[in-house]
């Protein structure tokens, strides 16, 4: 019988009944990302997108995990073009061809659902849509490596190998993380690595996989606001994120798009 406990690496193993809580939180986060996509277009500000997300979270009876987190005051992170992650919503208006990642984390009955997805304002250049496609596929390659007995190195290697095969680079300054009844917990889920290295995956582990892939070099820098991370060479960056749980035979994705939207618009 699977019981809640900590591994020697400090990673929590969750009980079977905990999966239901993660499903509910993940479903809401993914549903909000489905809905906000209809608002993404040239002329809309990132503040308007964040206002919609905030209202949607409140209307659902859930809580935004990011409002008040380390002083952050928004219901989402919105990262445009060369912004790698943690972009702060504000008055910036989207223009034709902008690509953007919207990252939403909600708390439902104490459980955290963390999810991000790429969008395009209007029509993006082919190189940008190709970046989006490769980033999503790299994420799914990493998820395909999740099963008991594999390691976190297997996940990172699958992502890295796929991205570099398309002559793109994997950001190394940020990683996925454990979650459940907390926002961030062990392990750090690296998006690069060597097969067989790192902690061994066990049924009941909950964590995010959220690769950031750049068209240029992998190096990043954080702006003076202490949140916004950008590519040092100002190349385009993309990210997708899922929250998942390790099952007896593989894994369950808690943040699947209810509408099956995903990257379909870019294919």
Backbone torsions as a table, in degrees:
resi	resn	phi	psi	omega
1	UNK	NA	124.1	180.0
2	UNK	-71.1	126.7	-179.8
3	UNK	-124.8	151.5	178.9
4	UNK	-67.2	130.1	179.7
5	UNK	-164.4	173.8	175.2
6	UNK	-108.8	139.3	173.6
7	UNK	-78.1	174.3	178.8
8	UNK	-67.0	-17.4	175.1
9	UNK	-88.6	4.2	179.7
10	UNK	80.2	15.5	-179.7
11	UNK	-92.5	128.3	-178.0
12	UNK	-76.0	134.7	170.4
13	UNK	-99.7	121.6	-175.7
14	UNK	-94.6	152.0	178.5
15	UNK	-76.8	159.1	-178.7
16	UNK	-54.9	-36.4	-177.8
17	UNK	-69.4	-16.3	179.5
18	UNK	-72.7	-20.4	-179.5
19	UNK	-62.1	-33.8	-178.2
20	UNK	-63.5	-41.0	178.5
21	UNK	-63.5	-40.5	179.1
22	UNK	-69.8	-34.1	176.9
23	UNK	-61.9	-44.6	-178.0
24	UNK	-64.7	-45.1	-179.7
25	UNK	-67.1	-43.1	179.8
26	UNK	-65.3	-38.6	179.7
27	UNK	-62.6	-43.7	-179.7
28	UNK	-65.0	-44.7	179.4
29	UNK	-58.7	-43.5	-179.4
30	UNK	-69.5	-36.4	178.3
31	UNK	-62.9	-40.5	178.6
32	UNK	-64.8	-39.2	177.3
33	UNK	-67.0	-34.3	173.4
34	UNK	-59.2	-46.9	-173.0
35	UNK	-72.4	-39.2	-176.3
36	UNK	-69.1	-22.9	-179.9
37	UNK	-58.3	-31.2	-179.6
38	UNK	-67.3	-17.1	-178.3
39	UNK	-94.4	-12.2	-175.7
40	UNK	-77.2	113.3	179.1
41	UNK	-165.3	161.0	176.4
42	UNK	-57.0	140.1	179.2
43	UNK	96.9	-11.9	178.7
44	UNK	-94.2	138.0	178.6
45	UNK	-87.4	156.8	177.3
46	UNK	-67.7	-26.9	175.3
47	UNK	-64.0	-38.9	178.3
48	UNK	-63.8	-40.7	177.8
49	UNK	-63.9	-42.8	-180.0
50	UNK	-66.6	-37.7	177.5
51	UNK	-60.7	-41.7	177.3
52	UNK	-61.5	-45.5	-179.1
53	UNK	-62.0	-44.1	179.5
54	UNK	-59.6	-46.8	-179.5
55	UNK	-64.5	-38.1	-179.4
56	UNK	-66.8	-39.9	177.1
57	UNK	-63.6	-46.9	-179.2
58	UNK	-62.5	-42.5	-178.5
59	UNK	-64.2	-27.2	-179.3
60	UNK	-80.6	-10.0	-176.1
61	UNK	82.1	8.3	178.7
62	UNK	-93.1	-176.5	179.3
63	UNK	-125.6	140.3	172.4
64	UNK	-75.9	128.9	179.9
65	UNK	-77.1	-18.6	-174.1
66	UNK	-93.3	-24.8	179.1
67	UNK	-69.7	116.2	-177.4
68	UNK	91.9	-6.9	179.2
69	UNK	-74.5	113.3	-178.3
70	UNK	50.9	36.2	177.5
71	UNK	85.7	-2.1	-179.9
72	UNK	-69.8	142.9	-171.4
73	UNK	-123.8	26.3	-177.5
74	UNK	-130.6	157.5	-177.0
75	UNK	-87.4	-0.3	-180.0
76	UNK	-155.3	165.5	164.1
77	UNK	-111.6	135.2	-178.6
78	UNK	-128.4	112.9	-170.6
79	UNK	-116.1	117.4	-171.7
80	UNK	-106.0	132.7	170.1
81	UNK	56.8	-101.1	-176.6
82	UNK	-90.0	4.5	173.1
83	UNK	-79.4	122.9	-175.0
84	UNK	-78.0	-46.7	-179.0
85	UNK	-166.2	167.5	174.8
86	UNK	63.0	28.2	174.5
87	UNK	-65.7	136.7	-175.5
88	UNK	-93.5	124.1	177.1
89	UNK	-60.3	146.4	-178.8
90	UNK	-171.9	-154.1	-174.3
91	UNK	-76.7	-8.4	-177.6
92	UNK	-56.8	129.4	-179.1
93	UNK	-99.2	134.6	178.7
94	UNK	-67.9	143.8	175.5
95	UNK	-119.5	165.6	-178.5
96	UNK	-54.0	126.8	176.5
97	UNK	92.6	-6.6	176.2
98	UNK	-60.9	138.8	167.6
99	UNK	-109.0	145.5	-176.9
100	UNK	-148.8	145.7	173.2
101	UNK	-103.6	131.6	174.6
102	UNK	-114.1	124.3	-175.0
103	UNK	-116.9	122.2	-177.3
104	UNK	-128.6	133.2	173.6
105	UNK	-128.6	126.7	-179.8
106	UNK	-120.4	158.3	175.1
107	UNK	-117.0	121.1	179.6
108	UNK	-123.0	114.1	-179.6
109	UNK	51.4	38.5	175.7
110	UNK	89.5	-5.8	-178.6
111	UNK	-103.8	141.6	-175.8
112	UNK	-100.0	127.5	173.3
113	UNK	-112.9	118.0	-172.2
114	UNK	-122.1	126.6	-169.1
115	UNK	-156.6	138.6	171.9
116	UNK	-140.5	158.8	-171.9
117	UNK	-153.9	154.4	179.0
118	UNK	-93.8	148.0	177.7
119	UNK	-139.1	162.5	175.7
120	UNK	-128.2	134.3	172.7
121	UNK	-87.8	107.3	-176.8
122	UNK	78.3	-130.3	-179.3
123	UNK	-120.3	125.8	-178.1
124	UNK	-93.4	157.6	173.7
125	UNK	-60.1	155.1	-178.1
126	UNK	-57.6	-37.9	-179.3
127	UNK	-62.9	-32.9	179.3
128	UNK	-72.7	-43.2	179.3
129	UNK	-67.9	-32.8	176.5
130	UNK	-65.9	-39.9	175.5
131	UNK	-58.7	-44.4	179.0
132	UNK	-61.5	-45.2	179.9
133	UNK	-60.5	-47.4	-178.0
134	UNK	-64.9	-38.6	180.0
135	UNK	-64.3	-44.6	178.1
136	UNK	-63.4	-43.9	-178.5
137	UNK	-67.1	-34.6	176.3
138	UNK	-63.3	-42.7	175.7
139	UNK	-57.1	-47.7	-177.0
140	UNK	-67.6	-30.3	173.4
141	UNK	-64.3	-41.6	177.6
142	UNK	-63.4	-43.2	179.7
143	UNK	-63.7	-35.7	179.7
144	UNK	-63.8	-19.9	179.4
145	UNK	-87.3	-1.5	-177.0
146	UNK	-86.2	113.5	173.5
147	UNK	-164.7	150.8	178.6
148	UNK	-54.2	135.8	-180.0
149	UNK	98.9	-27.0	171.3
150	UNK	-75.4	175.4	-179.0
151	UNK	-122.2	167.3	176.0
152	UNK	-66.1	-27.4	174.0
153	UNK	-62.7	-33.7	177.2
154	UNK	-63.7	-39.1	178.4
155	UNK	-63.6	-52.8	-178.5
156	UNK	-60.5	-39.6	-180.0
157	UNK	-63.8	-42.4	-179.6
158	UNK	-60.9	-41.3	179.6
159	UNK	-67.8	-49.7	-177.2
160	UNK	-61.6	-45.7	-177.8
161	UNK	-60.9	-41.9	-178.5
162	UNK	-68.6	-46.4	-178.3
163	UNK	-62.6	-46.0	-177.3
164	UNK	-69.7	-25.7	177.2
165	UNK	-66.9	-19.1	176.4
166	UNK	-103.3	16.6	177.5
167	UNK	60.0	36.6	173.2
168	UNK	-117.3	163.3	-174.9
169	UNK	-115.9	152.1	-179.9
170	UNK	-100.6	125.7	176.3
171	UNK	-65.8	132.5	-177.7
172	UNK	-107.4	-6.8	-175.3
173	UNK	-83.6	-11.1	-179.1
174	UNK	-135.2	156.2	-174.4
175	UNK	-149.3	171.3	171.8
176	UNK	-77.6	-179.7	-171.7
177	UNK	-158.3	157.8	171.0
178	UNK	-69.2	154.7	175.9
179	UNK	-158.7	177.6	-178.5
180	UNK	162.3	-103.8	172.5
181	UNK	-90.6	7.6	173.5
182	UNK	-131.9	157.9	-177.6
183	UNK	-74.0	-48.9	-178.3
184	UNK	-131.9	132.4	-179.2
185	UNK	-153.1	166.4	172.4
186	UNK	-58.5	146.9	8.5
187	UNK	-96.7	167.4	163.0
188	UNK	-80.4	124.9	-177.3
189	UNK	-102.0	98.8	-178.3
190	UNK	-76.8	147.0	-178.5
191	UNK	-100.9	22.7	173.3
192	UNK	-148.8	160.9	179.2
193	UNK	160.2	-174.2	-178.7
194	UNK	-118.0	139.8	-179.8
195	UNK	-56.1	138.8	176.6
196	UNK	82.3	-4.3	-179.0
197	UNK	-95.3	157.6	176.9
198	UNK	87.9	179.3	-178.6
199	UNK	-62.3	148.5	178.8
200	UNK	-82.4	135.8	179.5
201	UNK	-72.4	137.8	178.3
202	UNK	-131.5	148.6	175.1
203	UNK	-54.5	134.9	178.8
204	UNK	99.0	-5.8	174.4
205	UNK	-76.3	137.2	174.9
206	UNK	-117.6	132.0	178.0
207	UNK	-163.0	167.3	175.1
208	UNK	-100.6	150.5	166.0
209	UNK	-122.3	125.7	-169.8
210	UNK	-149.8	63.6	-176.0
211	UNK	-63.4	139.6	172.1
212	UNK	-109.6	121.1	-175.0
213	UNK	-118.5	134.1	-178.5
214	UNK	-111.2	147.5	172.1
215	UNK	-71.5	-28.8	-179.9
216	UNK	-104.6	-135.8	-178.0
217	UNK	-79.0	161.7	-175.0
218	UNK	-82.8	-12.2	-172.7
219	UNK	-67.8	144.2	178.6
220	UNK	-127.6	166.6	169.9
221	UNK	-142.9	151.5	179.7
222	UNK	-101.2	131.6	-177.5
223	UNK	-72.8	167.9	-176.8
224	UNK	-59.6	-16.5	177.4
225	UNK	-72.7	-4.1	178.2
226	UNK	68.1	11.5	177.1
227	UNK	-123.4	-55.2	-169.3
228	UNK	-69.0	119.5	176.7
229	UNK	-105.1	133.7	-177.7
230	UNK	-128.4	160.4	173.9
231	UNK	-71.9	137.6	-178.8
232	UNK	-65.2	-32.8	-178.8
233	UNK	-94.1	6.7	178.8
234	UNK	63.1	22.2	173.9
235	UNK	-75.7	158.4	179.1
236	UNK	-65.6	147.7	178.5
237	UNK	-133.4	148.6	177.7
238	UNK	-138.3	157.7	-179.5
239	UNK	-151.4	142.6	166.0
240	UNK	-129.1	150.3	-178.9
241	UNK	-142.4	136.2	170.4
242	UNK	-127.5	149.2	166.7
243	UNK	-97.0	131.7	-176.7
244	UNK	-135.1	161.2	173.6
245	UNK	-127.2	137.0	179.1
246	UNK	-78.2	129.4	179.1
247	UNK	-108.5	179.0	-178.1
248	UNK	-62.4	-31.2	-174.9
249	UNK	-114.7	-4.5	-178.2
250	UNK	175.3	-112.7	177.9
251	UNK	-155.7	161.8	173.8
252	UNK	-116.1	129.9	176.4
253	UNK	-90.1	117.9	-176.9
254	UNK	-81.7	-17.9	-170.5
255	UNK	-114.7	31.6	175.1
256	UNK	-61.5	141.2	177.2
257	UNK	-62.5	120.5	177.7
258	UNK	-58.6	-31.1	-179.9
259	UNK	-92.8	4.4	-179.0
260	UNK	64.7	31.5	-171.9
261	UNK	-79.7	-58.9	177.6
262	UNK	43.9	-130.4	-177.3
263	UNK	-97.6	12.1	-172.3
264	UNK	-55.3	-33.5	-177.4
265	UNK	-67.7	-15.9	-175.4
266	UNK	-102.0	0.4	-177.9
267	UNK	-90.2	NA	NA
